[in-house]
């Protein structure tokens, strides 16, 4: 009898502490950011690939949805995708990758805030690689800018890429 009462108490405490998460108010998409890969990218080195002066349409997207920036609680990274353009090489050479957002004047290695990552990546990913959002509380200081710098960090490589090709980066952020 005491054991079952204890189990019920523990179950109530466990399920009662569960935090309800509300759905995002909207999503901000930033896409078609192009960068180049070539065979000079070789292990064991880490490579920082800048995509400078990225125009964000955050304010236009928020205005279209009728959302005032003062009403935003947080902006969180949801997902990102790296896509090798048709006819290019595959992304199998990447073992660990991350994406960082940096303020416009900031271009140093490891600038700003890491927002997406994948470590380790699956073997034989082919032409498309999905990245998950990093565990950050709020990145509105970056997403609510007119322009930012984006840095793709090839952290670890399995081998050398199969030639020179271009890659597209698409990112999605949740507005809460």
RACOR-V660747 format. One line per field, one symbol per residue. ss: DSSP state (a for helix, b for strand, c for the rest). psi: psi as a letter, one per 30 degrees, with the letter a starting at -180 (. if undefined). Layout:
ss: ???
psi: ???
This chain:
ss: caaaaaaaaaaaaaaacccccccccbbbbbbbbbbbbcccccccccbbbbbbbbbccaaaaaaaacccaaacccbbbbbbbbbbcccccccccbbbbbbbbbccccccccccbbbbbbbccccccccbbbbbbccccccaaaacccbbbbbbbbbbbcccccccbbbbbbbbbbbc
psi: eeeeeeeeeeeeeefffkkkkllkelkkkjlhjklkklffjklglkkjjkjlhkkkheeeeeeffgkkfffkelkkkdllkkjklkfallgffkekklkkkklegjglkhlbkkflljjlllkhfbfkkkklklilekgffefhleklkkkkjjekkeaklhakllkkkklkkkk.
